Amino acid sequence: MSDKIKVIITNDQNTVKIPTGVRMLVRRCCTAVLVNEEFNSSAEVSVRFVDNEEIKRLNSQYRNIDRETDVLSFPLGENGVYDINPDTGAKLLGDIVISMEKAFEQADLYDHSLQREIGFLTVHSMLHLLGYDHENGGIELVHMREKEEAVLTQLGLKRNGSYYMDEE
């Protein structure tokens, strides 16, 4: 994959210390999803780390759900059509917002590393930015889970046996 992927990461919270290597991990997750999906263009993604309060506010504002969640995806493209950054020619995939507080809680809950949780949330959200959905469950959900696990396994973040994500 010769095309460039730009991942802009901002930390807008100070509740959870961002472990060393997490920014690189997020970049590797974004890249791996695009490689696996054979996305053959330059791409830009924005990733924001926030606290529960901020993600709750966004969830309420954009989805009318008045509670915190672990990750939100704001795709800029639709049906494979994306806005283009006029300066770079890169396709603007959208924004990923991760609650570091929630990621920390879930890592503890599922008994795996914070890195594994952040990796999962990033990969999950990247698939949403590329148009995948699991809201209807069924085969779409299974398909998305398979793609997530394939990427995470490639990156050495294989799940442990007890890990299972319940739907909201």
CYANA upper distance limits for C-alpha pairs under 8 A (distance plus 0.5 A):
  1 MET  CA     35 VAL  CA      7.41
  1 MET  CA     40 ASN  CA      7.43
  3 ASP  CA     40 ASN  CA      7.24
  3 ASP  CA     41 SER  CA      6.12
  3 ASP  CA     42 SER  CA      5.26
  3 ASP  CA     43 ALA  CA      8.36
  4 LYS  CA     41 SER  CA      8.07
  4 LYS  CA     42 SER  CA      5.26
  4 LYS  CA     43 ALA  CA      7.03
  5 ILE  CA     31 THR  CA      7.24
  5 ILE  CA     42 SER  CA      6.09
  5 ILE  CA     43 ALA  CA      5.33
  5 ILE  CA     44 GLU  CA      6.34
  5 ILE  CA     45 VAL  CA      8.35
  6 LYS  CA     42 SER  CA      8.47
  6 LYS  CA     43 ALA  CA      6.72
  6 LYS  CA     44 GLU  CA      5.20
  6 LYS  CA     45 VAL  CA      6.84
  7 VAL  CA     27 ARG  CA      6.58
  7 VAL  CA     30 CYS  CA      8.15
  7 VAL  CA     44 GLU  CA      6.35
  7 VAL  CA     45 VAL  CA      5.38
  7 VAL  CA     46 SER  CA      6.21
  7 VAL  CA     47 VAL  CA      7.54
  8 ILE  CA     44 GLU  CA      8.11
  8 ILE  CA     45 VAL  CA      6.73
  8 ILE  CA     46 SER  CA      5.15
  8 ILE  CA     47 VAL  CA      6.50
  9 ILE  CA     23 ARG  CA      7.63
  9 ILE  CA     46 SER  CA      6.50
  9 ILE  CA     47 VAL  CA      5.24
  9 ILE  CA     48 ARG  CA      6.29
  9 ILE  CA     49 PHE  CA      8.28
 10 THR  CA     46 SER  CA      8.47
 10 THR  CA     47 VAL  CA      6.88
 10 THR  CA     48 ARG  CA      5.37
 10 THR  CA     49 PHE  CA      6.77
 11 ASN  CA     48 ARG  CA      6.30
 11 ASN  CA     49 PHE  CA      5.17
 11 ASN  CA     50 VAL  CA      7.12
 12 ASP  CA     48 ARG  CA      7.19
 12 ASP  CA     49 PHE  CA      6.10
 12 ASP  CA     50 VAL  CA      5.58
 12 ASP  CA     51 ASP  CA      8.20
 13 GLN  CA     49 PHE  CA      6.88
 13 GLN  CA     50 VAL  CA      5.28
 13 GLN  CA     51 ASP  CA      5.96
 13 GLN  CA    100 MET  CA      8.37
 14 ASN  CA     51 ASP  CA      8.18
 15 THR  CA     51 ASP  CA      7.05
 15 THR  CA    100 MET  CA      8.10
 15 THR  CA    101 GLU  CA      7.19
 16 VAL  CA    100 MET  CA      6.59
 16 VAL  CA    101 GLU  CA      6.73
 16 VAL  CA    104 PHE  CA      8.11
 18 ILE  CA     22 VAL  CA      7.23
 21 GLY  CA     25 LEU  CA      6.61
 22 VAL  CA     26 VAL  CA      6.62
 22 VAL  CA    115 GLN  CA      7.17
 22 VAL  CA    118 ILE  CA      8.41
 23 ARG  CA     27 ARG  CA      6.83
 24 MET  CA     28 ARG  CA      6.64
 25 LEU  CA     29 CYS  CA      6.62
 25 LEU  CA    115 GLN  CA      8.18
 25 LEU  CA    119 GLY  CA      7.33
 26 VAL  CA     30 CYS  CA      6.75
 26 VAL  CA    118 ILE  CA      7.98
 26 VAL  CA    119 GLY  CA      6.88
 26 VAL  CA    122 THR  CA      6.93
 27 ARG  CA     31 THR  CA      6.64
 28 ARG  CA     32 ALA  CA      6.46
 28 ARG  CA    155 LEU  CA      8.36
 29 CYS  CA     33 VAL  CA      6.77
 29 CYS  CA    119 GLY  CA      6.82
 29 CYS  CA    122 THR  CA      7.01
 29 CYS  CA    123 VAL  CA      6.31
 29 CYS  CA    151 VAL  CA      7.90
 29 CYS  CA    152 LEU  CA      8.23
 29 CYS  CA    155 LEU  CA      8.08
 30 CYS  CA     34 LEU  CA      6.97
 30 CYS  CA    122 THR  CA      7.48
 30 CYS  CA    123 VAL  CA      7.00
 30 CYS  CA    126 MET  CA      6.91
 31 THR  CA     35 VAL  CA      6.65
 32 ALA  CA     36 ASN  CA      6.53
 32 ALA  CA    151 VAL  CA      6.79
 33 VAL  CA     37 GLU  CA      6.52
 33 VAL  CA    123 VAL  CA      7.07
 33 VAL  CA    126 MET  CA      7.38
 33 VAL  CA    127 LEU  CA      7.74
 33 VAL  CA    151 VAL  CA      6.93
 34 LEU  CA     38 GLU  CA      6.52
 34 LEU  CA     39 PHE  CA      5.57
 34 LEU  CA     40 ASN  CA      8.44
 35 VAL  CA     39 PHE  CA      6.63
 35 VAL  CA     40 ASN  CA      8.44
 36 ASN  CA    151 VAL  CA      7.99
 41 SER  CA     90 ALA  CA      7.48
 41 SER  CA     91 LYS  CA      7.56
 42 SER  CA     89 GLY  CA      7.66
 42 SER  CA     90 ALA  CA      5.03
 42 SER  CA     91 LYS  CA      6.60
 43 ALA  CA     90 ALA  CA      5.19
 43 ALA  CA     91 LYS  CA      5.10
 43 ALA  CA     92 LEU  CA      6.44
 43 ALA  CA     93 LEU  CA      7.13
 44 GLU  CA     90 ALA  CA      6.68
 44 GLU  CA     91 LYS  CA      6.59
 44 GLU  CA     92 LEU  CA      5.45
 44 GLU  CA     93 LEU  CA      6.47
 44 GLU  CA     94 GLY  CA      8.01
 45 VAL  CA     92 LEU  CA      6.95
 45 VAL  CA     93 LEU  CA      6.08
 45 VAL  CA     94 GLY  CA      6.03
 45 VAL  CA     95 ASP  CA      6.50
 45 VAL  CA     96 ILE  CA      8.10
 46 SER  CA     94 GLY  CA      6.89
 46 SER  CA     95 ASP  CA      5.19
 46 SER  CA     96 ILE  CA      6.61
 47 VAL  CA     95 ASP  CA      6.34
 47 VAL  CA     96 ILE  CA      5.16
 47 VAL  CA     97 VAL  CA      6.29
 47 VAL  CA     98 ILE  CA      7.99
 48 ARG  CA     95 ASP  CA      8.16
 48 ARG  CA     96 ILE  CA      6.74
 48 ARG  CA     97 VAL  CA      5.24
 48 ARG  CA     98 ILE  CA      6.67
 49 PHE  CA     97 VAL  CA      6.53
 49 PHE  CA     98 ILE  CA      5.52
 49 PHE  CA     99 SER  CA      6.41
 49 PHE  CA    100 MET  CA      6.50
 50 VAL  CA     54 GLU  CA      6.60
 50 VAL  CA     55 ILE  CA      7.04
 50 VAL  CA     97 VAL  CA      7.43
 50 VAL  CA     98 ILE  CA      6.57
 50 VAL  CA     99 SER  CA      5.37
 50 VAL  CA    100 MET  CA      6.53
 50 VAL  CA    101 GLU  CA      8.36
 51 ASP  CA     55 ILE  CA      6.90
 51 ASP  CA     99 SER  CA      5.53
 51 ASP  CA    100 MET  CA      6.34
 51 ASP  CA    101 GLU  CA      6.06
 51 ASP  CA    102 LYS  CA      8.26
 52 ASN  CA     56 LYS  CA      6.43
 52 ASN  CA     68 GLU  CA      6.07
 52 ASN  CA     69 THR  CA      7.96
 52 ASN  CA     99 SER  CA      6.18
 52 ASN  CA    100 MET  CA      8.12
 52 ASN  CA    101 GLU  CA      6.46
 52 ASN  CA    102 LYS  CA      7.11
 53 GLU  CA     57 ARG  CA      6.80
 53 GLU  CA     68 GLU  CA      7.47
 54 GLU  CA     58 LEU  CA      6.80
 55 ILE  CA     59 ASN  CA      6.43
 55 ILE  CA     68 GLU  CA      6.11
 55 ILE  CA     69 THR  CA      7.06
 55 ILE  CA     70 ASP  CA      8.33
 55 ILE  CA     71 VAL  CA      8.26
 55 ILE  CA     72 LEU  CA      8.28
 55 ILE  CA     97 VAL  CA      7.96
 55 ILE  CA     98 ILE  CA      8.13
 55 ILE  CA     99 SER  CA      6.68
 56 LYS  CA     60 SER  CA      6.55
 56 LYS  CA     65 ILE  CA      8.49
 56 LYS  CA     66 ASP  CA      6.82
 56 LYS  CA     67 ARG  CA      5.43
 56 LYS  CA     68 GLU  CA      4.44
 56 LYS  CA     69 THR  CA      7.17
 57 ARG  CA     61 GLN  CA      6.56
 57 ARG  CA     66 ASP  CA      7.95
 57 ARG  CA     67 ARG  CA      8.35
 57 ARG  CA     68 GLU  CA      8.23
 58 LEU  CA     62 TYR  CA      6.38
 58 LEU  CA     63 ARG  CA      8.29
 59 ASN  CA     63 ARG  CA      5.75
 59 ASN  CA     64 ASN  CA      6.93
 59 ASN  CA     65 ILE  CA      6.07
 59 ASN  CA     66 ASP  CA      7.01
 59 ASN  CA     67 ARG  CA      7.37
 59 ASN  CA     68 GLU  CA      7.33
 59 ASN  CA     69 THR  CA      7.85
 59 ASN  CA     72 LEU  CA      8.03
 60 SER  CA     64 ASN  CA      4.85
 60 SER  CA     65 ILE  CA      5.15
 60 SER  CA     66 ASP  CA      5.13
 60 SER  CA     67 ARG  CA      7.46
 61 GLN  CA     65 ILE  CA      8.39
 69 THR  CA     99 SER  CA      7.70
 69 THR  CA    102 LYS  CA      7.55
 70 ASP  CA     98 ILE  CA      6.49
 70 ASP  CA     99 SER  CA      5.77
 70 ASP  CA    100 MET  CA      8.34
 70 ASP  CA    102 LYS  CA      5.75
 70 ASP  CA    103 ALA  CA      6.70
 70 ASP  CA    121 LEU  CA      8.10
 71 VAL  CA     96 ILE  CA      7.61
 71 VAL  CA     97 VAL  CA      6.03
 71 VAL  CA     98 ILE  CA      4.96
 71 VAL  CA     99 SER  CA      6.63
 71 VAL  CA    121 LEU  CA      6.91
 71 VAL  CA    125 SER  CA      7.73
 72 LEU  CA     96 ILE  CA      6.39
 72 LEU  CA     97 VAL  CA      5.61
 72 LEU  CA     98 ILE  CA      7.12
 72 LEU  CA    125 SER  CA      7.58
 73 SER  CA     94 GLY  CA      7.98
 73 SER  CA     95 ASP  CA      6.40
 73 SER  CA     96 ILE  CA      5.27
 73 SER  CA     97 VAL  CA      6.97
 73 SER  CA    125 SER  CA      6.01
 73 SER  CA    126 MET  CA      8.28
 73 SER  CA    128 HIS  CA      6.96
 73 SER  CA    129 LEU  CA      7.06
 74 PHE  CA     94 GLY  CA      5.98
 74 PHE  CA     95 ASP  CA      5.45
 74 PHE  CA     96 ILE  CA      6.84
 74 PHE  CA    129 LEU  CA      7.40
 75 PRO  CA     93 LEU  CA      6.44
 75 PRO  CA     94 GLY  CA      4.91
 75 PRO  CA     95 ASP  CA      6.91
 75 PRO  CA    128 HIS  CA      7.57
 75 PRO  CA    129 LEU  CA      5.07
 75 PRO  CA    130 LEU  CA      8.01
 75 PRO  CA    131 GLY  CA      8.31
 76 LEU  CA     82 TYR  CA      6.86
 76 LEU  CA     83 ASP  CA      7.45
 76 LEU  CA     92 LEU  CA      7.00
 76 LEU  CA     93 LEU  CA      5.94
 76 LEU  CA     94 GLY  CA      5.16
 76 LEU  CA     95 ASP  CA      8.30
 76 LEU  CA    129 LEU  CA      7.90
 77 GLY  CA     81 VAL  CA      5.75
 77 GLY  CA     82 TYR  CA      4.68
 77 GLY  CA     83 ASP  CA      7.16
 77 GLY  CA     92 LEU  CA      7.91
 77 GLY  CA     93 LEU  CA      6.56
 77 GLY  CA     94 GLY  CA      7.82
 77 GLY  CA    129 LEU  CA      7.85
 77 GLY  CA    130 LEU  CA      8.16
 78 GLU  CA     82 TYR  CA      7.19
 78 GLU  CA    131 GLY  CA      7.56
 79 ASN  CA    131 GLY  CA      7.33
 80 GLY  CA    130 LEU  CA      7.61
 80 GLY  CA    131 GLY  CA      7.92
 82 TYR  CA     91 LYS  CA      6.11
 82 TYR  CA     92 LEU  CA      6.49
 82 TYR  CA     93 LEU  CA      7.08
 83 ASP  CA     91 LYS  CA      6.35
 83 ASP  CA     92 LEU  CA      5.99
 83 ASP  CA     93 LEU  CA      8.36
 84 ILE  CA     89 GLY  CA      6.13
 84 ILE  CA     90 ALA  CA      6.01
 84 ILE  CA     91 LYS  CA      5.12
 84 ILE  CA     92 LEU  CA      6.26
 85 ASN  CA     89 GLY  CA      5.70
 85 ASN  CA     90 ALA  CA      5.83
 85 ASN  CA     91 LYS  CA      6.90
 85 ASN  CA     92 LEU  CA      7.05
 86 PRO  CA     90 ALA  CA      8.30
 93 LEU  CA    129 LEU  CA      6.41
 93 LEU  CA    130 LEU  CA      7.74
 94 GLY  CA    129 LEU  CA      6.78
 95 ASP  CA    129 LEU  CA      8.38
 96 ILE  CA    122 THR  CA      7.90
 96 ILE  CA    125 SER  CA      6.80
 96 ILE  CA    126 MET  CA      8.12
 98 ILE  CA    103 ALA  CA      8.03
 98 ILE  CA    118 ILE  CA      8.42
 98 ILE  CA    121 LEU  CA      7.80
 98 ILE  CA    122 THR  CA      8.44
 99 SER  CA    103 ALA  CA      6.63
100 MET  CA    104 PHE  CA      6.50
101 GLU  CA    105 GLU  CA      6.80
102 LYS  CA    106 GLN  CA      6.53
103 ALA  CA    107 ALA  CA      6.50
103 ALA  CA    114 LEU  CA      7.20
103 ALA  CA    117 GLU  CA      6.49
103 ALA  CA    118 ILE  CA      6.90
104 PHE  CA    108 ASP  CA      6.91
104 PHE  CA    114 LEU  CA      6.39
104 PHE  CA    117 GLU  CA      8.30
105 GLU  CA    109 LEU  CA      6.61
106 GLN  CA    110 TYR  CA      6.39
106 GLN  CA    117 GLU  CA      7.64
107 ALA  CA    111 ASP  CA      6.23
107 ALA  CA    112 HIS  CA      5.67
107 ALA  CA    113 SER  CA      6.14
107 ALA  CA    114 LEU  CA      5.73
107 ALA  CA    116 ARG  CA      8.03
107 ALA  CA    117 GLU  CA      6.11
108 ASP  CA    112 HIS  CA      7.01
108 ASP  CA    113 SER  CA      8.10
108 ASP  CA    114 LEU  CA      8.40
110 TYR  CA    162 SER  CA      7.73
110 TYR  CA    163 TYR  CA      6.19
110 TYR  CA    164 TYR  CA      8.20
111 ASP  CA    163 TYR  CA      8.29
112 HIS  CA    116 ARG  CA      7.00
112 HIS  CA    117 GLU  CA      7.80
112 HIS  CA    159 ARG  CA      8.45
112 HIS  CA    160 ASN  CA      7.95
113 SER  CA    117 GLU  CA      7.00
114 LEU  CA    118 ILE  CA      6.61
115 GLN  CA    119 GLY  CA      6.41
116 ARG  CA    120 PHE  CA      6.57
116 ARG  CA    157 LEU  CA      6.16
116 ARG  CA    159 ARG  CA      8.39
117 GLU  CA    121 LEU  CA      6.66
118 ILE  CA    122 THR  CA      6.53
119 GLY  CA    123 VAL  CA      6.64
119 GLY  CA    152 LEU  CA      7.63
119 GLY  CA    157 LEU  CA      8.08
120 PHE  CA    124 HIS  CA      6.43
120 PHE  CA    148 GLU  CA      7.58
120 PHE  CA    152 LEU  CA      7.47
121 LEU  CA    125 SER  CA      6.52
122 THR  CA    126 MET  CA      6.55
123 VAL  CA    127 LEU  CA      6.82
123 VAL  CA    148 GLU  CA      6.59
123 VAL  CA    151 VAL  CA      7.95
123 VAL  CA    152 LEU  CA      8.27
124 HIS  CA    128 HIS  CA      7.11
124 HIS  CA    144 MET  CA      8.36
124 HIS  CA    148 GLU  CA      6.76
125 SER  CA    129 LEU  CA      6.80
126 MET  CA    130 LEU  CA      6.87
127 LEU  CA    131 GLY  CA      6.98
127 LEU  CA    132 TYR  CA      5.90
127 LEU  CA    133 ASP  CA      8.41
127 LEU  CA    144 MET  CA      8.01
128 HIS  CA    132 TYR  CA      5.25
128 HIS  CA    133 ASP  CA      6.53
132 TYR  CA    140 GLU  CA      8.28
132 TYR  CA    144 MET  CA      7.43
133 ASP  CA    140 GLU  CA      7.07
133 ASP  CA    141 LEU  CA      7.71
133 ASP  CA    144 MET  CA      7.96
134 HIS  CA    138 GLY  CA      8.36
134 HIS  CA    140 GLU  CA      5.96
134 HIS  CA    141 LEU  CA      4.99
134 HIS  CA    144 MET  CA      7.55
135 GLU  CA    141 LEU  CA      8.11
136 ASN  CA    140 GLU  CA      7.73
136 ASN  CA    141 LEU  CA      7.96
137 GLY  CA    141 LEU  CA      5.28
137 GLY  CA    142 VAL  CA      8.15
138 GLY  CA    142 VAL  CA      7.03
139 ILE  CA    143 HIS  CA      6.41
140 GLU  CA    144 MET  CA      6.62
141 LEU  CA    145 ARG  CA      6.65
142 VAL  CA    146 GLU  CA      6.69
143 HIS  CA    147 LYS  CA      6.90
144 MET  CA    148 GLU  CA      6.68
145 ARG  CA    149 GLU  CA      6.62
146 GLU  CA    150 ALA  CA      6.61
147 LYS  CA    151 VAL  CA      6.90
148 GLU  CA    152 LEU  CA      6.68
149 GLU  CA    153 THR  CA      6.34
149 GLU  CA    158 LYS  CA      7.55
149 GLU  CA    159 ARG  CA      8.23
150 ALA  CA    154 GLN  CA      6.73
151 VAL  CA    155 LEU  CA      6.83
152 LEU  CA    156 GLY  CA      6.75
152 LEU  CA    157 LEU  CA      5.35
152 LEU  CA    158 LYS  CA      6.19
152 LEU  CA    159 ARG  CA      8.47
153 THR  CA    157 LEU  CA      5.83
153 THR  CA    158 LYS  CA      4.99
153 THR  CA    159 ARG  CA      8.30
159 ARG  CA    163 TYR  CA      6.72
